[in-house]
Amino acid sequence: MTALEVDQCGLGASVQDTGRYGHRRYGVSTAGVMDRRALGLANALVGNSVDKAVVELALSGASFRVSGGQVLLSVCGPGTRLTVSGQSIPEHTSAKAVDGDIVTVGPPRNGFYSYLAIAGGFQTASVLGSRSCHRRSGIGGNLLSKGDLLPCLTTTATKSLCFPEGVNYNNDDAIGIIPGPQFDMFNEGVWSQLLSTRYKISQRSDRMGICLIGPRLLCDKGHYIVSEGVVPGSIQVPGDGTPIVLGRDCQTVG
């Protein structure tokens, strides 16, 4: 069996793909990668479709040992570096690794998440149509740790691919907000405040939700209402008025 053995990784490392869909009505979270664009780029460099499973790393690097065969791999993420047995690989370029090679992914220099893709995708167990790990429920496995084996396919491919013009991760485009069902519970002043204020991301943030630090969004009619269905990307405003942008591991109601 060809596999990558985890030699070292950060606390937030996990296997992810595009997520599991069609099960939220049963209380099953979608999960999946936090950065869909980086997923697509990493998979494209090794000839994969966008839905193949990758390793997601959060704010940290990782190292792996190739076992049992030859693999073709790539790394994408803002400012992320890849080395194979000490040889530095140009940014946004796929590389071959063989049995015994040490694959090292450096931490992202300009962002939060980075992705390691491998030709054919990682062959971990599929649960409800996805290999994505949802940490809180245990669906799709657990976070990665030293000694874990990640099965993959042996490849005969030797040609590396690259993006010759590089990839621009600097994006200052505005993010649109669509008013939700409880929009009319907030007055116009709160809405203007949300759109005009610069918020910071709290260290309490994780894959379940991005907690924002800034002015509180207080509701005239009270925050305590009957829970309704929510999806990743929803902005939840709990009783203390602190806005939370729900992430890929978010709950199904709130």
Secondary structure, 3 states (H helix, E strand, C coil): CCEEEEEEECCCCEEECCCCCCCHHHCCCCCCCCCHHHHHHHHHHCCCCCCCCEEEEECCCEEEEEECCCEEEEEECCCCCEEECCEEECCCECEEECCCCEEEECCCCCCCEEEEEECCCCCCCCECCECCCECCCCECCCCCCCCCEEECCCCCCCCCCECCCCCCCCCCCCCCCCCCCCHHHCCHHHHHHHHHCCCEECCCCCCCEEEEECCCCCCCCCCCCCCCECCCCCEECCCCCCCEEECCCCCCEC
